[in-house]
């Protein structure tokens, strides 16, 4: 769905703590993050949701951390000015000039994270494409895509999305397929355009 509405430094070394979501999580955002209070709350809920899945699935600590980091960083610059996002993307491999402003924050955050020293490709790709999807994703990207969409704080289709979120630990691939379908259907019914990446993802999983 296109939402038109060895020795490398760790990005968390350049971060300031921000409390978001439930009291069980202390979400740490980079110093360059630009988010409103409501966005911080959304990030906290996404971290809570994705970490619950990671625990239920019995992920090893490194993978659980990758999921949590992707969830923490995905909207880190969602509320940054358009000019700032486009400046960060200048010289990158992202064709920012052709992108709607609502799609810039994922690629921009990924660029900043990479500049800070983040090297986990699954985390960077999850953050980069979390709004539109990617056919190249592994579990990290897919988990973030679902958690972002299934955030219980969103106001639409609450019961349906809650049921889908509960399915994730026991039917990860099926839940992902249904989450993609639900996002596509929602976008189409709302008259929103679909990004090429979204169409490719939908064609790959249905």
N, C-alpha and C positions, 0 to 999 in steps of 0.2 A: 504494500500500500504506500503510495506516495503521500507523505504527510505534509500537505501544503498548508494546512494550518501550520667473556671472561674479563670482569672488571668494569663493566658498563654501569653507569649510574642508574639507580632505581628511581622512577618518577615519584615514588612516595617520599623520597628524601627531600623533594622540593614542595612538599604539601603542607597545608595547614588543616587541623582537624575541624570537621563540621559535623555536628550531631544531626542526624536525619532519620526519618522512619521511626521504628520502634526503639524503645530503650535498650533492646538487646544488641543493637548495632551502633557502632561509632564509625560513621562514614567519613573517610578522609579524602578530600578533594585536592587537586593540584592548586598551587598558588595562583595559577592563571585562570582558574575556573570562574565562570560568570553565570550564576544561577539565582533565581528568586527563591523565596522561602517555600513556595508551593513546589517548585522544581526539586528542591532539596528533599522535600517530603516524598515526592515521587521516586527519586533515586533511592531513598531509604527503603521504600516498599519493594522496589525491584530487587534490591540486595537481599532483603528478607526472603522474598519468594524464591529467588534463584539459589540461595544458600540452603533453604529447606529442601529443595530438590537434590542438591549435591549431597547432603547428609543422607537422605532417603535412598539415594542411588549408591551410596558407599564409595564415593569418589576418593581417590588418594589425595593427600593434602595439596600437592602441587596443582592438580586439576581443580580442586575446590577453590583454591586461591585464584586461579585464572578466571573462573566463573565470577567470583566475587569482584575481582578487579574490573573486569569488563562491565559488570553491572554498575559499579561505582563511577566509572569514567564515561559511560555512554552519553550522558547528557551534560557533561561538565561545562560545555560552552553553549548550551542550548539558548541561553538568553544574552549572548554576546552580540554586539552590533554587527550588522551585515558587513560593513567595511572592514572590521577587524577579522572576521572569518575569511573573507576573500583575500586579505593581505597575507594571512597565514598560509593560505593554499597557493599563493603565487609561487611558481617554480616547482610545484609538486606535480605528480602524475595525474592529478584530478583536474578534469575540465570544469573548473568552477564557474567559468563565464556562462556556461549553458545550463547551470543548475539553479533551481528555485531556491530562494533564501532558506526555506524550511528544511532543505536537504543538506545544508552546508555544515551543520554542527558535528555530524559524525566524522566525515573526512577531516575536518579541521582539528578535532580532538585527537584523531589518530596521528596526524602530522605532528602535533605538539608532543604527544606521548613518545613518538619515535625520536624526536629531537632531544627529549629528556633522557633517552637511553633505553626505552622499552623495546625489547626484541622478540617478545613472544608473538609469533605471527597470528596465532589463533585469537589472541586478545585484540591485537590491532585490527584484524579483519572484522571481528565482531563489532567493535566500536565504530569502525568506518562505515559499515553497511547496515547498521541495526535498523534504520528507518525503512530501507527498501528491500533488504534481503540479498542473499548471494548464493548462487548454486555451488560455490566452492567452499562453503562453510563446513566445518566439522561440528562436534557437539557444543563447543563454546558459543559460536555464533548462533546456532539454533536455539540454545537455551536462553541467550539474551533476547533474541527476537520474540520468543514466547513470553518471557518474564515482563518485558516492556509492554507488550500488548495486553497481558493478563493482569497487570497491576490492579489490585482490588480497589484502588482508589478511583479508578475510572468509572464514570456514571452509566455507561451503556451496557446492555446485555449482561448484567451482573451475575445472574444465576448461571447462565450458559458459560460465561468465561470462568467462573469459580469452579464449575464442574470440570472444565477442560484443564485448569491448573492442577486439580487433584489427580488427574489421569497421568500427568507427565512422568512421575517416577515409575509407574508400572507399564507405560506404553509411550515411551519417549517419541519414537518415530511417528506413530499414529497421531499423537497429540500435536506434533509439529505440523504434520500435513493438515490437520483440521484447523490449526491456528492460522496457517497461511490462507486456507480457504476462507476463513471467517474475515480476515483482514481484507482480502480481495473483494469479497462480497460487500463488506461495509463500505469500502472505497467506491465501488461501482454504484451502489445504491445512493451514496452521497454525492454522486456526480464528480468525484475526484479522478484525475488522470492517474494511470498506472505507470510507474517507471519501468523502463525496459528490464531492469534487474528483477523487478517484482514479477513481471510476466514470465521471464525465464525460470524463476524459482517455482512459480505455480505450475508451469508445464513440466518441470522436473519431478515434482513430488506427487502430483495427482494421479 
